Amino acid sequence: METRGLWLSIVGCLIMAALGFGFSHWTGSEAIFLDGVFSLVNFVMSLVMLAVSRIIRRDADRHFPFGYASFEPAFNVLQSMVILGVMLMALSSAVAALYQGGRTLDAGRAVIYAAIASTGCLAVYLVLRRIAQKTGSTMIEVDAFAWMIDGILSAVVLCAFALVWRFGDALGGWLPFVDSWMVVAMVLVMLPVPARTLYRNLMEVLLASPPIDIQREIRRAFRDAMVDIPGQNWSLSIVKTGRSVYLHARILLNEEHQHACIDQVDEWRELLTERMAEFVAEQEFDVVFTTDASYIG
């Protein structure tokens, strides 16, 4: 299902990029050109994403002993940086145009483009969002956000160009500046979305702790799993990378169990692994039993 979603995104981006560049040449609109560039960037990134989606399914090996899950947030960081770069270049181009007297455009043709683009982008977004919810793929989730941004940009262009088309004469000398101001407004409104995505995935690449709500849920589950394990204290380190969660638990044994045999310790470990299976696979969950209180931290 994830692969089908990626191919939908690839084909959709290619169509939208061709549509954007064609209509930008036809209408002279920088806002439509920005839309086309955004779709072209998404097309290239979707091709890379398809390769990454295959890589992260590989098993751990000697090169990546903890698996390939980190490729997913690393790709999301790259994609977010590219999107931010495109937005900032569009912003600088629009500001330069404002100082140079604006741009003329054909609002009627631009309305036709914006109607087609906004409908298509939002339709793809809805399909990808459903796939992301079913698969838990953060790559599809980020890609769906990109389609949402593109769809909102196109919808804003549609509304603005429709008003210009209907009431353009009333704008007088301000008419050439409409297109550039639309680009500035679109960039400023949508900039926080890729910025948040960049920050969140960069934290995963750097092996930072996951959001506090995820930590609380996992710690609550671990506390419940410890109900009949003879530990007088414990600590739990949590790292989330892509769709994988890594846990490292240190458990301080009670005094009466400090000389437990290895078979007993293995039994406790298997019991904890079984109870925490909702969050992690066995190879992603390390459990250490100790009698040294300073090791708990």
C-alpha positions in Angstrom: 0.0 0.0 0.0 2.9 2.4 0.8 4.4 1.8 -2.6 1.1 2.4 -4.4 0.9 5.7 -2.5 4.4 6.7 -3.6 3.6 5.9 -7.2 0.4 8.0 -7.0 2.5 10.9 -5.7 5.1 10.5 -8.4 2.6 10.5 -11.3 0.6 13.3 -9.7 3.6 15.5 -9.2 4.7 15.1 -12.8 1.3 16.0 -14.1 1.0 19.0 -11.8 4.5 20.3 -12.7 3.7 20.1 -16.4 0.4 21.9 -15.8 2.0 24.6 -13.7 4.9 25.4 -16.1 2.5 25.4 -19.1 0.0 27.8 -17.5 2.7 30.0 -16.0 4.0 30.6 -19.5 0.5 31.1 -20.8 -0.6 33.5 -18.1 2.7 35.2 -17.0 2.0 34.4 -13.4 4.9 33.9 -10.9 2.5 32.3 -8.4 1.6 29.6 -10.9 5.3 29.2 -11.7 6.0 28.7 -8.0 3.3 26.0 -8.0 5.0 24.3 -10.9 8.4 24.3 -9.2 6.9 23.0 -6.0 5.3 20.1 -7.9 8.6 19.4 -9.8 10.5 19.3 -6.5 7.9 16.9 -5.1 8.3 14.7 -8.2 12.1 14.4 -7.7 11.7 13.8 -3.9 9.0 11.2 -4.5 11.4 9.2 -6.7 14.0 9.3 -3.9 11.3 8.4 -1.4 10.4 5.3 -3.4 14.0 4.1 -3.0 14.1 5.0 0.7 10.9 3.0 1.3 12.6 -0.1 0.0 15.8 0.5 2.0 14.1 0.9 5.4 12.5 -2.6 5.0 15.9 -4.2 5.0 17.0 -6.3 8.0 19.9 -5.1 10.2 23.4 -6.0 8.9 27.0 -5.3 9.7 26.8 -1.8 8.2 23.7 -0.8 10.0 23.4 -3.1 13.1 20.2 -1.3 14.3 18.5 -1.5 10.9 17.7 1.1 8.3 14.9 2.9 10.1 17.0 6.1 10.4 16.8 6.6 6.6 13.2 7.7 6.9 13.7 10.7 9.2 16.9 11.6 7.3 15.0 11.7 4.0 12.2 13.8 5.7 14.9 16.3 6.8 16.2 16.5 3.2 12.7 16.9 1.8 11.8 19.6 4.3 15.0 21.6 3.6 14.3 21.4 -0.2 10.7 22.7 0.3 12.0 25.5 2.5 14.6 26.4 -0.1 12.0 26.6 -2.8 9.7 28.8 -0.7 12.5 31.2 0.3 13.6 31.5 -3.4 10.0 32.2 -4.4 9.8 34.8 -1.6 12.9 36.6 -2.7 11.8 36.6 -6.4 8.4 38.1 -5.4 10.0 40.8 -3.3 12.3 41.7 -6.2 9.3 41.9 -8.5 7.6 44.3 -6.1 10.5 46.7 -6.3 10.6 46.4 -10.1 7.0 47.4 -10.6 5.2 44.1 -10.4 4.1 41.7 -13.2 1.2 41.6 -15.7 -0.9 38.4 -15.9 -3.9 36.9 -17.5 -6.3 36.3 -14.6 -8.9 34.4 -16.6 -6.5 31.7 -17.6 -5.0 31.6 -14.2 -8.5 30.8 -12.7 -8.8 27.8 -15.0 -5.3 26.5 -13.8 -6.0 27.1 -10.1 -9.4 25.3 -10.3 -7.8 22.2 -11.8 -4.7 22.3 -9.6 -6.5 22.8 -6.3 -9.0 20.0 -7.0 -6.3 17.6 -8.1 -3.9 18.3 -5.2 -6.5 18.0 -2.5 -7.8 14.8 -4.0 -4.3 13.2 -3.9 -3.8 14.6 -0.3 -6.9 12.8 0.9 -5.8 9.5 -0.6 -2.3 9.7 0.8 -3.5 10.7 4.2 -5.7 7.6 4.4 -2.7 5.5 3.3 -0.5 7.1 6.0 -3.1 6.4 8.6 -3.3 2.7 7.6 0.5 2.1 7.2 1.9 4.4 9.9 4.4 5.6 7.3 5.9 9.0 8.2 7.2 9.4 4.6 3.7 9.2 3.2 2.5 11.5 6.0 5.2 14.1 5.0 4.3 13.7 1.3 0.6 14.1 2.1 1.5 17.4 3.9 3.3 18.5 0.8 0.2 17.8 -1.3 -1.9 19.7 1.2 0.4 22.7 1.0 0.3 22.5 -2.8 -3.5 22.3 -2.7 -3.9 25.2 -0.4 -1.5 27.3 -2.5 -3.6 26.5 -5.6 -6.9 27.3 -3.7 -5.5 30.6 -2.6 -4.4 31.4 -6.1 -7.9 30.4 -7.3 -9.7 32.8 -4.9 -7.3 35.7 -5.6 -7.3 35.3 -9.4 -11.1 35.0 -9.4 -11.4 38.3 -7.5 -8.8 39.9 -9.8 -10.7 38.6 -12.9 -14.0 40.0 -11.6 -12.8 43.2 -10.0 -9.4 43.9 -11.6 -10.4 47.2 -13.0 -11.1 48.6 -9.5 -7.4 47.9 -8.5 -6.0 50.3 -11.1 -2.3 50.7 -10.6 -2.2 48.0 -8.0 -3.1 45.2 -10.4 0.5 44.4 -11.5 1.5 43.8 -7.8 -1.3 41.3 -7.0 0.6 38.2 -8.2 3.8 39.1 -6.2 1.8 39.8 -3.0 0.0 36.5 -3.4 3.4 34.7 -3.5 4.6 36.6 -0.4 1.4 35.7 1.5 1.4 32.1 0.4 5.0 31.6 1.5 4.6 33.3 4.9 1.5 31.3 5.7 2.8 27.9 4.8 6.4 28.3 5.9 5.8 26.9 9.5 4.7 23.5 8.1 8.0 22.3 6.6 9.8 24.1 9.4 8.0 21.9 12.0 8.6 18.8 9.9 12.3 19.6 9.6 12.7 20.1 13.4 10.7 17.0 14.3 12.7 14.7 12.0 16.0 16.3 12.7 15.4 15.4 16.4 14.9 11.8 15.4 18.1 11.7 13.3 20.0 13.1 16.3 18.4 10.4 18.5 16.6 12.9 20.8 13.7 11.8 23.0 10.3 11.5 21.2 7.4 13.9 22.1 6.3 13.9 25.7 3.0 12.2 25.0 4.7 9.2 23.4 7.1 9.0 26.3 4.2 9.0 28.8 2.3 6.3 27.0 5.4 4.0 26.8 6.4 4.6 30.4 2.8 3.9 31.6 2.8 0.6 29.6 6.3 -0.3 31.0 5.1 0.5 34.6 2.1 -1.9 34.1 4.4 -4.5 32.6 6.6 -4.4 35.7 3.7 -5.3 38.0 5.1 -8.8 39.0 8.8 -8.3 38.1 10.9 -8.0 41.3 12.4 -4.6 40.6 12.6 -1.9 43.3 13.5 0.8 40.8 14.0 1.2 37.1 14.9 3.6 34.3 13.8 3.7 30.7 15.5 5.4 27.8 13.3 6.0 24.7 14.4 6.9 21.2 12.1 7.1 18.2 13.6 6.8 14.7 11.1 6.9 11.8 8.4 4.3 12.6 10.7 2.3 15.0 10.9 2.8 18.8 14.0 1.8 20.7 13.8 1.1 24.4 16.6 0.5 26.9 15.5 -0.5 30.4 17.6 -0.8 33.5 16.0 -2.6 36.4 17.3 -2.7 40.0 16.5 -6.0 41.5 15.1 -6.4 45.0 17.6 -7.7 47.6 15.9 -11.1 47.8 16.3 -11.6 44.0 19.8 -10.3 43.5 21.2 -13.8 43.2 18.6 -15.0 40.7 19.8 -17.5 38.1 20.2 -16.5 34.4 17.2 -18.7 33.4 15.0 -16.7 35.8 16.3 -13.4 34.5 15.7 -14.5 30.9 12.1 -15.4 31.9 11.5 -11.9 33.2 13.0 -10.4 30.1 10.8 -12.5 27.8 7.8 -11.5 29.9 8.5 -7.8 29.6 9.2 -8.2 25.8 5.8 -9.9 25.4 4.0 -7.2 27.3 5.7 -4.4 25.4 5.2 -5.9 22.0 2.7 -3.2 21.1 5.5 -0.7 21.0 8.6 -2.5 20.0 9.9 -5.7 18.4 12.2 -7.9 20.4 15.4 -6.7 18.8 14.5 -3.1 19.6 14.0 -3.7 23.3 17.1 -4.1 25.6 16.5 -5.1 29.2 19.4 -4.9 31.8 19.0 -6.3 35.3 21.4 -4.9 37.9 22.1 -4.8 41.6 24.0 -1.5 41.4 21.7 1.4 42.2 24.1 3.9 40.7 23.5 2.3 37.2 19.8 3.3 37.2 20.6 7.0 36.9 
